[in-house]
Amino acid sequence: MSEPRPHTSFALRLAFGGLLTVLVLAPLPLGSNRQWAWSLLAIAVAVTLLVWAVGVARTPGAIRIPWSRHLPATVAFLLAIAWFCLQASGITPAAWDHPLWAQAAAALDKPDLGGAISLNPNASFDGAMRLLAYGAVFWLAMHFCRSRRRTKQLLWAIVISGSVYAVYGLAVQFSGTNTILWFDKWAYENVVTSTFVNRNNFATYAGLVIVAAFGLLTRKADEAAELGIANRAGIAHILDSLGPQVFGLFLALFVTGTALLLTASRGGILSTGFGILVFLAGLALYKRRRLRHTIVFAGIVILGGILLISFSGREVILRLNQSNDDLSGRGQVWEMTREAFAERPVLGTGLNTFADVAIRNRSAQMPPQASPFLRAHNGYLEMLLEGGIVGFGLIMFALAWAGGWCIYGIFMRHEDGVFPIVGLSAIAVVGAHAWVDFSLQIPAVAVTFAAIAAAGCAQANRHRRA
């Protein structure tokens, strides 16, 4: 049964278009991982949120998700933002200030430099601004994607634009130009990075695009099953009735999967594989009364993955067989991060201050000539260090609530349960990769993840007539 289309104001349509524009364009300027780029992104999201608020005020019944569904996570996220701003504010008791402020005052022979919990208040305020933008994307996508029609449009926008970025990355790779846009590559040469600088960041983005494509493909398969053609006698009918959308999804999976493998990012590929396993497990739970369909689908996915790896996976197989020198280097950084966290486990060092901590706390095992790590390459450890137990606990609670909301939808939805599965799979992709890298700190990856996870949460509840 098709979903009724309630009256929507021009402002809401404009806001939805703005959200899709943000998702489509965010990866273009180097993953929006430059100050001017993430500042523009934050402004665009803020304007979109303002337009949405105007549309909601003029459209009765526009908000169709009860506050009880998201209130705990929303409060936890806002409290986390408030804590990060408090760390940088300088209004906390002097005893809470990071000791480095007193050391700097003594070195400069000044009685007082102000001081704050954060080592770098300006960087912490920047980090809070970015987190607010990601939260606003989640908020917008959650409310817009209460409509299954808009959920499909959002996922299609991510899949189509993600496939275009993958094609661009492959074109650069096979042409040998070794560039990012009009710049010569200065890192990760001879592997696919598309418009991102770091191959691991693009690999996570590609993984999110892949799980979104799987969701749309599964929904098309569900539509075929409803027509009674999902059987051996109807295979010819299925092929005849697939249509351009299904072939487009297969093409998107092929080009994005190929680009992912040619990044040679072990963490990105393994975390995407984990996300696909979560997708298949969620599908088995959702279709527990029609398990045969899930087994067939899983078989097709596994066969397709094997074929794709056989054609495009040579580089990543070589990397998997290489020594773990880079992992041992990360191990040293992780140990340094744990030691720094132990110094201030509750208060933290301030959001976005890992680079400042790393310069001060370089481990004795790391030679002076070794290039400094600007990230901890472990999102959990980095958040623990910067936000302390307070900030880390609040952010993890909000993410866990979103994951639990998607799991609830897998068990409760009788139709369109594939959307919560996609949301949970996106959480699995970024959650797994966060153990070894920092992709979720890249704005383009973060807004794409926020939108997919929010769509899964919004579709976790049964529809009511408008």
C-alpha positions in Angstrom: 0.0 0.0 0.0 1.4 3.3 -1.0 2.1 5.9 1.6 -0.2 9.0 1.6 1.4 12.3 0.8 0.5 14.9 3.4 0.5 18.5 2.5 4.1 19.9 2.6 5.0 23.5 2.7 7.4 25.1 0.2 9.8 25.7 3.2 9.9 22.0 4.0 10.5 21.0 0.4 13.3 23.6 0.3 14.8 22.3 3.5 14.8 18.7 2.2 16.5 19.8 -1.0 19.1 21.6 1.1 19.7 18.5 3.1 20.2 16.4 0.0 22.5 19.1 -1.4 24.7 19.0 1.7 25.0 15.2 1.5 25.8 15.2 -2.2 28.4 18.0 -2.1 30.1 17.3 1.3 32.7 14.9 -0.1 33.7 17.2 -3.0 36.0 19.7 -1.3 38.5 17.1 0.1 35.8 15.5 2.2 35.0 18.9 3.7 38.1 18.4 5.9 39.4 21.9 5.6 38.4 24.8 7.9 36.7 26.8 5.2 34.9 23.7 3.9 33.6 22.5 7.2 32.6 26.1 8.1 30.6 26.4 4.9 29.0 23.0 5.6 28.1 24.1 9.1 26.5 27.3 7.8 24.6 25.4 5.1 23.3 23.0 7.7 22.3 25.8 10.0 20.4 27.6 7.2 18.7 24.4 6.2 17.6 23.8 9.9 16.2 27.3 10.1 14.2 26.8 6.9 12.9 23.5 8.3 11.8 25.3 11.5 9.9 27.8 9.4 8.2 25.0 7.5 7.3 23.1 10.6 5.8 26.3 12.1 3.6 26.7 9.0 2.7 23.0 8.5 0.5 21.4 11.2 1.5 17.8 11.8 4.8 18.1 10.1 6.6 16.5 13.1 5.4 12.9 13.2 8.0 11.4 15.5 7.1 11.4 19.2 9.6 13.1 21.5 9.7 9.9 23.6 11.4 8.1 20.8 14.5 10.2 20.7 14.5 12.4 23.9 17.1 10.4 25.9 19.6 10.5 23.0 18.8 14.1 22.1 19.3 15.2 25.7 22.6 13.2 26.0 23.9 14.7 22.8 23.1 18.3 23.8 24.6 17.7 27.3 27.8 16.5 25.5 27.9 19.6 23.4 27.4 21.7 26.6 30.2 19.8 28.3 32.6 20.3 25.4 31.8 24.1 25.4 32.3 24.2 29.2 35.7 22.6 28.8 36.7 25.5 26.5 34.9 28.3 28.3 37.4 29.1 31.0 34.6 29.7 33.5 35.3 26.5 35.5 37.2 26.5 38.8 41.0 27.1 38.3 41.7 23.7 39.9 40.0 22.1 36.9 42.4 23.9 34.4 44.8 21.7 32.5 48.2 21.9 34.2 49.9 23.1 31.0 48.3 26.5 31.5 50.1 27.0 34.7 53.4 25.7 33.2 53.0 28.1 30.3 52.4 31.1 32.7 55.5 30.2 34.6 57.6 29.8 31.5 56.4 33.2 30.2 56.7 34.8 33.7 53.1 35.9 33.6 50.9 35.7 36.7 47.8 34.3 34.8 47.1 33.3 31.2 43.4 32.6 31.9 43.2 28.9 31.6 40.6 26.3 30.8 40.0 22.6 31.0 40.8 22.5 27.3 44.3 22.8 26.1 43.1 24.6 23.0 39.8 26.4 23.6 39.5 27.7 20.0 39.9 24.2 18.6 37.4 22.8 21.1 34.8 25.4 20.0 35.5 24.4 16.4 34.9 20.8 17.3 31.7 21.6 19.1 30.5 23.5 16.0 31.1 20.5 13.8 29.4 18.1 16.2 26.4 20.4 16.3 26.3 20.4 12.4 26.3 16.5 12.4 23.6 16.5 15.0 21.5 18.9 13.0 21.9 16.6 9.9 20.7 13.7 12.1 17.7 15.8 13.3 16.7 16.8 9.8 17.1 13.4 8.3 15.2 11.8 11.2 12.1 14.0 10.8 12.2 14.0 7.0 12.6 10.2 6.8 9.5 9.5 8.7 8.2 9.4 5.1 9.4 6.3 3.4 9.3 8.2 0.1 11.8 10.7 1.4 13.8 7.9 3.0 14.2 6.3 -0.5 15.1 9.7 -2.0 17.8 10.3 0.6 19.3 6.9 0.1 19.2 7.2 -3.6 21.0 10.6 -3.4 23.7 9.0 -1.3 24.1 6.0 -3.6 24.1 8.0 -6.9 26.5 10.7 -5.6 28.7 8.1 -3.9 28.9 6.1 -7.1 29.9 9.3 -9.1 32.7 9.9 -6.6 33.8 6.3 -6.9 33.8 6.6 -10.7 35.9 9.7 -10.4 38.4 7.9 -8.1 38.7 5.0 -10.6 39.2 7.4 -13.5 42.0 9.1 -11.7 43.5 5.8 -10.8 43.4 4.2 -14.2 44.4 7.4 -16.1 47.6 7.7 -14.0 47.0 11.4 -13.3 47.5 10.9 -9.6 45.5 14.0 -8.6 42.7 15.1 -6.3 40.6 17.6 -8.2 43.2 20.0 -9.6 45.8 19.3 -7.0 48.7 16.8 -7.3 48.4 14.1 -4.7 50.7 14.6 -1.7 49.7 11.4 0.1 48.4 7.9 -0.7 49.6 7.9 -4.3 48.7 5.0 -6.5 45.6 4.1 -4.6 42.0 5.3 -5.0 41.1 8.2 -2.7 38.5 9.9 -4.9 38.0 13.5 -3.6 39.4 12.6 -0.1 43.0 12.9 0.9 43.1 9.8 3.0 42.2 6.4 1.5 40.8 5.2 4.8 38.3 8.0 5.0 37.1 7.3 1.4 36.9 3.6 2.2 34.6 4.3 5.1 32.5 6.6 2.9 32.3 3.9 0.2 31.2 1.4 2.8 28.3 3.6 3.8 27.3 4.0 0.2 27.5 0.2 -0.2 25.2 -0.5 2.7 22.7 2.1 1.4 22.7 0.4 -2.0 22.1 -3.0 -0.4 19.1 -1.5 1.4 17.6 -0.2 -1.8 18.3 -3.4 -3.6 16.8 -5.5 -0.9 13.6 -3.4 -1.0 13.4 -4.0 -4.7 13.7 -7.7 -4.1 10.9 -7.4 -1.5 8.7 -5.8 -4.1 9.4 -8.7 -6.5 8.5 -11.2 -3.8 5.2 -9.4 -3.2 4.4 -9.9 -6.9 4.9 -13.7 -6.4 7.9 -14.0 -8.8 10.6 -14.8 -6.2 10.8 -18.5 -7.2 12.6 -20.7 -9.6 9.8 -20.6 -12.2 9.8 -16.8 -12.0 13.5 -16.1 -12.5 13.0 -15.1 -16.1 10.1 -12.8 -15.1 12.3 -11.2 -12.4 15.0 -10.5 -14.9 12.5 -9.1 -17.4 10.9 -6.9 -14.7 14.0 -5.6 -12.9 14.0 -2.2 -14.5 16.8 0.4 -14.7 16.8 1.1 -11.0 17.9 -2.5 -10.1 20.6 -2.6 -12.8 21.7 0.9 -11.6 22.1 -0.4 -8.0 24.1 -3.4 -9.3 26.3 -1.0 -11.2 26.7 1.2 -8.1 27.7 -1.7 -6.0 30.2 -2.8 -8.6 31.9 0.6 -9.1 31.9 1.5 -5.4 33.1 -2.0 -4.4 35.9 -1.8 -6.9 36.9 1.7 -5.7 36.8 0.4 -2.1 39.1 -2.5 -2.9 41.5 -0.3 -4.8 41.9 2.0 -1.8 43.8 -1.0 -0.3 42.5 0.2 3.1 42.5 -2.9 5.3 40.5 -1.2 8.0 38.0 0.3 5.6 37.4 -3.0 3.7 37.2 -5.1 6.9 34.8 -2.6 8.5 32.6 -2.6 5.4 32.6 -6.4 5.4 31.5 -6.3 9.0 28.7 -3.8 8.1 27.6 -6.2 5.4 27.5 -9.1 7.9 25.4 -7.0 10.2 23.1 -6.2 7.3 22.7 -9.9 6.5 22.2 -10.8 10.2 19.6 -8.0 10.5 17.9 -9.3 7.3 17.7 -12.8 8.7 16.1 -11.5 11.9 13.6 -9.3 9.9 12.7 -12.1 7.5 12.9 -14.9 10.1 9.7 -16.4 8.7 11.1 -16.3 5.1 14.7 -17.3 5.9 15.2 -19.0 2.5 15.1 -15.6 0.8 17.8 -14.2 3.1 20.0 -17.3 2.5 19.7 -16.8 -1.3 20.5 -13.1 -1.0 23.5 -13.8 1.3 24.8 -16.4 -1.2 24.6 -13.8 -4.0 26.4 -11.2 -1.9 29.2 -13.6 -1.0 29.6 -14.8 -4.6 29.6 -11.2 -5.8 32.2 -10.3 -3.2 34.5 -13.2 -4.1 34.3 -12.3 -7.8 35.0 -8.6 -7.1 38.0 -9.5 -4.9 39.3 -11.8 -7.5 39.3 -9.0 -10.1 40.2 -5.9 -8.0 41.5 -7.2 -4.6 45.1 -7.9 -5.4 46.4 -4.8 -3.7 44.5 -5.2 -0.5 45.5 -8.9 -0.3 49.1 -7.9 -0.6 48.7 -5.4 2.2 47.0 -8.0 4.4 50.0 -10.2 4.0 52.5 -7.4 4.7 54.1 -6.7 8.1 52.1 -4.7 10.6 54.6 -1.9 11.0 51.9 0.8 10.7 49.8 -1.1 13.2 52.7 -1.2 15.7 53.1 2.5 15.2 49.5 3.0 16.0 49.9 0.8 19.0 52.5 3.2 20.4 50.1 6.1 19.8 47.3 4.2 21.5 49.6 3.6 24.5 50.5 7.3 24.7 46.8 8.2 24.5 45.9 5.8 27.3 48.7 7.3 29.5 47.5 10.9 28.8 43.9 9.9 29.5 45.0 8.4 32.9 46.3 11.8 33.9 42.8 13.5 33.5 40.2 10.7 33.2 37.2 12.7 34.2 37.8 16.2 32.9 39.6 15.4 29.7 41.8 17.7 27.7 39.2 19.4 25.5 37.5 18.5 22.2 39.8 18.5 19.2 43.0 18.7 21.2 44.7 15.4 20.5 47.4 17.1 18.4 48.3 19.4 21.3 48.4 16.4 23.7 50.5 14.3 21.2 53.2 17.1 20.9 53.4 17.3 24.7 53.3 13.5 25.5 55.3 11.9 22.8 56.2 8.5 24.0 59.9 7.5 24.6 59.3 4.6 22.2 58.7 7.1 19.4 61.9 8.6 18.0 62.0 12.4 17.7 62.3 12.3 13.9 59.1 10.3 13.6 56.3 12.4 12.1 53.7 13.4 14.7 50.3 11.8 14.7 47.5 14.4 14.5 44.9 11.8 15.4 44.9 8.8 17.8 43.7 6.4 15.0 41.2 5.1 17.5 38.0 7.2 17.8 37.1 5.7 21.2 40.4 6.4 22.8 40.5 9.9 21.3 37.1 10.8 22.6 38.0 9.4 26.1 41.1 11.5 26.1 39.5 14.7 24.9 36.0 14.5 26.5 36.9 12.6 29.5 34.5 10.0 30.9 31.7 12.6 30.9 31.9 13.5 27.3 32.7 10.0 26.1 29.8 8.5 28.1 27.2 11.0 26.8 28.3 10.5 23.1 28.3 6.7 23.4 24.9 6.7 25.0 23.4 8.7 22.1 25.0 6.4 19.6 23.9 3.3 21.5 20.3 4.7 21.7 20.3 5.1 17.9 21.6 1.5 17.4 19.0 0.2 19.9 16.3 2.1 18.0 17.2 0.5 14.8 17.3 -3.0 16.4 13.8 -2.3 17.7 12.6 -1.5 14.2 14.1 -4.8 12.8 11.9 -6.8 15.2 8.8 -4.6 15.1 8.4 -3.5 11.4 6.3 -5.8 9.2 7.3 -3.9 6.1 10.2 -1.6 5.2 12.2 -3.1 8.0 15.2 -3.0 5.7 15.6 0.7 6.5 16.5 0.1 10.2 18.8 -2.6 9.0 20.6 -0.1 6.8 20.9 2.3 9.8 22.3 -0.4 12.0 24.8 -1.4 9.3 26.0 2.1 8.9 26.6 2.2 12.7 28.5 -1.1 12.4 30.7 0.3 9.6 31.8 3.4 11.3 31.9 1.8 14.7 34.2 -0.9 13.5 36.5 1.4 11.6 36.7 3.8 14.6 38.8 1.2 16.4 41.7 1.7 14.0 41.1 5.1 12.4 39.4 8.5 12.5 37.1 8.5 9.5 34.1 9.6 11.5 36.0 12.9 12.3 35.9 13.7 8.5 32.8 16.0 7.9 31.7 14.3 4.7 31.8 10.9 6.3 30.1 12.1 9.5 27.1 13.8 7.7 26.6 10.8 5.5 26.6 8.5 8.5 24.3 10.8 10.4 21.8 10.9 7.6 21.7 7.1 7.1 21.5 6.3 10.8 18.7 8.9 11.2 16.8 7.4 8.3 17.0 3.9 9.9 15.8 5.3 13.3 12.9 7.2 11.7 11.7 4.1 9.9 12.0 1.9 13.0 8.4 2.7 14.0 5.2 1.7 12.4 3.6 4.3 10.2 0.5 6.1 11.3 -1.8 7.8 8.8 -1.1 11.5 8.7 
